[in-house]
């Protein structure tokens, strides 16, 4: 924890005047305690301790320092107006202790005595089994203390106790592993630290596949085979040791941090622990990669076959049309007087084939008879041509994976088992009796394409086509969730993503911990509220249209032929406003020093080994690494231009710049920005309105998540940086593949936002919508407000409390009535799904992806979609009826686009393209870019805040109104280029001097004039 965080939790309260009014106000029971106190000094200190306890639920040893004297002065003036502070004396230790006991009784709290400390340490040991991260244990313990109404012990005690618990847990696991270790596993773990052909085995196994090529996937399969026995052992050891998945991930991460040299020289038990969990998690990651590759290749082959069939059909039609003239000549043979009735038909055929080639007759005949081209037949013919290719790429993926299904004796699982058995025993399917293949999986409509025809019956199975059918059906079932892989993160059973049966036994407690009231309320009550709202909204929107109140909807036609469209008044905001153009430029290094000094974000960069490392990082190297990665320059080039050591920077990057530290640093800046006076100038209709959108980034080095996208990358590959922006501040971000649906990550970004900026309303474009996001965001307290590309398409999804026939001549009416019975019946299952979304063990995007998929629909999913329909309907009715809401949505989305422009200006090197080797590095480089943009926005907001206070002080209302329209997204005064000198700046940024310029009428008028016209329109 940083010094500021420690002081926030354990330090003496520092009250503002508002705080004093709040905390030193006495309730009836507190007043009774106060009235029973005899002397002025004792009573004043009683009120003081009461206020401090209400603020922090702690007692403090305080001296007569300025903040305490100010508090006592306030208390004396409020409760003893005739007394002076000079007559106030400090109470003795026994009196203070007596007051504290009285306060504890009043608030039903108790001290953390020795007996409680034993229980607290026992709780800490149980928590450590879930995670040995000290900050996680500390947070769990603070919740435990608050729940049981116990005064928190000192920071030193907590620090030492958590240190003991972490050390004990790691020792316990290492010893248990040593006891459970078999000779075979011991040998395999030892083999990881041996070198083969000059390369350590563990280094080779750390390598991640770059793409889905045959060579890369072949290596992945080999890695999987090596890890499989280690995974089986680790799976059992997890249960035996009671280790959580979170702890396992932490141990696995140590292998990525430590070099092989250091792993070889640490305690054997500790190294084995790290290596074992590395193998466990790498095995599951590889399974995900192989499944993704299988889905990818099946999709590609299917697209190739469809394209080939489409092309063949077009060619057939073109050729048939070209041969119509020849066909006419053939028909004229039947009216040719020179051909007698006794002419042999063979001669006539000979003449016909001379006019039109024999093989073209079927095409022309079908064309003339208007018989459709059989595209499906040509697709399967193309699969036959692809057989050698798809066998080479798919068999190595299919053979090793272990598939299971929701229905154990399904025909597909039988076919998968049969085919896997052949391939695993190295038997060729072509050499196997075709009659032995289980053919129940072949749909009736496809039998003609998979069997060759003998006479009028289909008899002989085409084994190659059958094999591809299995792969295609497997792809469909994996996407639908009917088939799964047990030891996978993304493709396991949906039930495995849900909260455990054991934990769900305490359902009420789990739902209370989530803090979502709608999940605790009876569903009948919730539906009743929904129906009341629906009825009111339908009535209001139609009344406003008929009365002409809604001026921003245009109705065309009359009666049943009425049509409507919405009008969208513009709501632009300036970006790179000329307000900043008169400012002197500052270098990026000076900017980072200024922001670090004001926000303390450097404290977030803790060493990966945390408490075991005493020295702190060199801030110059931290800044250099951030700029190197955030601008896409890279560490080597930065070392050249900054004069810093490349090796030192690489060490700093490895030790300090991790996803968790970068996110904490970004949070520190975002939180500081949110405390500035100008921050809430950017509220939209007095609401903290966020948006999320993806920015496409080309990749120069292949990674598994990179995909082709001709629209954005031409012939190259790329990824998408999906960012959550609130009041211009980028508060969360995630790199996703361009093939992934953005809507799956909307709740993920909001729920895992760890900053203090908590949006109330959230907007996306159409890509952010799916079948569950309205309901999920509503359940967790967000108002989802997307912008649809084609709103009219969504009008067919409107639902209501009554049947459409009961709605008279309303222009806007429901398409059908809600299915309340289905929702009520499935409500317990929906509650469990929502509780599972709230926990952090599973990526929220994984659950949302499965819930929003059309592939497999059960009653629970249909009930969820029905709740989605209700929430979406309420929003669409508001959207159509309220032009202000439409403007708000557009404004929020414009801010996301503005952030993309700023990020593009920051990550300018190398054309803004990523050149990193792993997905994790992409995330780190993107968060570095986000940190720099956060710093720019913080600096601009500080400036705007100070100018706002300046104009507020002199009562300049026109200036205050103008400041509302000036965006903090501006960078023309930030020098992103040139040499980089990261030593503490000799020319400190003087905000006071900069703000003073705006006090000059001419200077302000120039800024005001230049800012009146937005520089960018959206």
KALIN-V694940 format. One record per pair of residues at least 24 apart in sequence whose ideal C-beta (glycine too) atoms are under 6 Angstrom apart, sorted by sequence separation. I is the first residue (numbers start at 1). J is the second residue. D is the distance in whole Angstrom. If there is no record, write none. Layout:
# KALIN-V694940
i=(I I)
j=(J J)
d=(D D)
This chain:
# KALIN-V694940
i=(399 414 437 625 696 697 731 761 137 252 330 399 624 724 742 743 251 252 329 330 415 434 694 695 731 742 743 903 906 24 434 621 625 743 746 906 941 23 44 47 134 395 621 625 694 940 248 252 326 411 412 709 747 326 411 707 743 903 940 23 44 592 621 707 726 829 902 937 23 625 692 705 707 323 430 726 826 116 132 429 690 691 826 830 617 936 690 128 132 323 327 826 112 688 936 13 112 588 617 40 109 110 111 121 125 823 59 108 112 124 128 323 822 13 109 188 234 13 40 320 823 44 320 822 682 966 45 234 682 962 41 316 320 608 819 12 41 185 607 694 947 42 230 231 946 950 12 49 53 24 419 605 947 227 231 14 46 20 692 227 415 779 227 605 673 180 316 604 692 202 670 200 313 604 412 604 670 224 313 223 601 604 176 220 309 312 905 601 902 173 601 33 220 309 380 599 690 902 309 599 799 193 688 898 688 689 690 691 692 797 599 687 305 308 687 799 798 217 406 305 387 394 305 405 772 209 384 403 404 772 212 771 383 674 770 189 192 674 212 401 671 301 380 383 670 671 189 667 670 667 301 178 772 775 58 751 775 778 58 771 774 174 174 177 297 748 772 775 297 747 748 771 774 774 174 745 744 747 787 294 293 744 785 744 290 129 130 131 132 131 894 763 763 763 10 6 728 730 725 725 298 298 725 221 298 214 221 295 735 735 735 733 733 287 287 288 291 730 287 288 691 288 691 284 685 689 693 730 284 684 284 691 695 721 684 729 728 700 701 705 698 699 700 701 703 697 728 728 562 518 516 678 516 659 666 662 666 669 673 676 534 535 545 665 678 534 678 542 666 673 677 669 676 531 542 678 541 677 632 631 633 632 631 632 681 527 629 630 629 630 523 626 630 523 626 519 519 571 568 571 571 575 514 510 552 498 499 541 499 544 498 641 642 641 530 537 541 595 533 592 595 591 497 591 497 257 490 494 624 623 620 481 482 480 481 479 480 579 585 587 588 577 580 583 585 589 575 589 593 574 577 580 589 573 575 576 590 594 576 289 579 578 579 578 577 576 574 574 575 572 572 211 210 209 4 2 208)
j=(423 438 461 649 720 721 755 785 162 277 355 424 649 749 767 768 277 278 355 356 441 460 720 721 757 768 769 929 932 51 461 648 652 770 773 933 968 51 72 75 162 423 649 653 722 968 277 281 355 440 441 738 776 356 441 737 773 933 970 54 75 623 652 738 757 860 933 968 55 657 724 737 739 356 463 759 859 150 166 463 724 725 860 864 652 971 726 165 169 360 364 863 150 726 974 52 151 627 656 80 149 150 151 161 165 863 100 149 153 165 169 364 863 55 151 230 276 56 83 363 866 88 364 866 727 1011 91 280 728 1008 88 363 367 655 866 60 89 233 655 742 995 91 279 280 995 999 62 99 103 75 470 656 998 279 283 67 99 74 746 282 470 834 283 661 729 237 373 661 749 260 729 260 373 664 473 665 731 286 375 286 665 668 241 286 375 378 971 668 969 241 669 102 289 378 449 668 759 971 379 669 869 264 759 969 760 761 762 763 764 869 672 760 379 382 761 873 873 293 482 382 464 471 383 483 851 289 464 483 484 852 293 852 465 756 852 272 275 757 296 485 755 386 465 468 755 756 275 754 757 755 390 269 864 867 151 844 868 871 152 865 868 269 270 273 393 844 868 871 394 844 845 868 871 872 273 845 845 848 889 397 397 848 889 849 397 242 244 246 247 247 1018 889 892 893 155 155 895 899 895 896 471 472 899 396 475 393 400 475 922 923 926 926 930 485 487 488 491 930 488 489 892 490 893 487 888 892 896 933 488 888 489 896 900 926 891 937 937 913 915 919 913 914 915 917 919 914 968 969 811 779 779 941 780 923 930 927 931 934 938 941 800 801 811 931 944 801 945 810 934 941 945 938 945 801 812 948 812 948 907 907 909 909 909 910 964 820 925 928 928 929 824 928 932 827 931 831 834 887 886 890 891 898 838 835 883 832 835 877 836 881 836 979 980 980 870 877 881 935 874 935 938 935 842 939 847 608 846 850 982 982 982 850 856 855 856 855 856 966 973 975 976 966 970 973 975 980 967 981 985 967 970 973 982 967 969 970 985 989 972 704 1007 1010 1011 1011 1011 1015 1014 1015 1016 1014 1017 702 702 704 600 603 918)
d=(4 5 6 6 6 6 5 5 5 4 5 6 6 4 4 5 4 4 5 6 5 6 4 5 5 5 6 5 5 5 4 6 6 4 6 6 5 4 6 5 5 6 5 5 5 4 5 4 5 4 5 5 5 4 4 5 6 5 6 5 5 5 4 5 5 4 5 5 5 5 5 4 5 6 5 5 6 6 5 5 6 6 5 6 6 6 4 5 6 5 5 4 5 6 6 5 6 6 5 6 5 6 5 6 5 5 5 6 4 4 4 5 5 5 6 6 5 6 5 5 6 6 5 6 4 6 5 4 6 6 5 5 4 5 5 5 4 5 5 5 6 5 4 5 4 6 6 6 5 6 6 4 5 5 4 5 5 5 6 6 5 6 4 5 5 6 5 5 6 6 5 4 4 4 5 4 5 5 6 6 4 6 5 5 4 5 5 4 5 5 5 6 6 4 4 5 4 6 5 5 5 5 5 5 5 5 5 4 6 6 4 5 4 4 5 5 5 6 6 4 4 6 6 5 5 6 6 5 6 5 4 5 6 6 4 5 5 5 5 6 6 6 6 5 4 5 5 5 6 4 5 5 6 4 6 6 5 5 6 5 5 4 6 6 5 4 5 5 6 5 5 6 4 5 5 5 4 6 5 5 6 5 5 5 5 5 4 4 6 5 5 5 4 6 5 6 6 6 5 5 5 6 5 5 4 6 6 5 5 5 6 6 5 6 6 6 5 5 5 6 4 5 5 6 6 5 4 6 6 5 5 4 5 5 6 6 6 5 6 5 4 5 4 6 6 6 5 6 6 5 6 5 6 6 6 4 5 4 5 5 5 5 6 6 4 5 4 5 6 5 4 5 4 4 6 5 5 6 5 6 4 4 5 5 5 5 4 3 4 4 6 5 5 4 6 6 6 4 6 6 5 5 4 5 4 6 5 5 5 6 4 6 5 6 5 4 4 4 6 6 5 6 5 6 5 5 6 5 5 5 4 6 6 3 5 5 4 5 5 5 6 5 5 4 5 6 6 6 5 6 6 5 5 5 5 5 5 5 6 6 5 3 5 6 5 6 4 6 5 5 6 4 4 6 5 3 5)
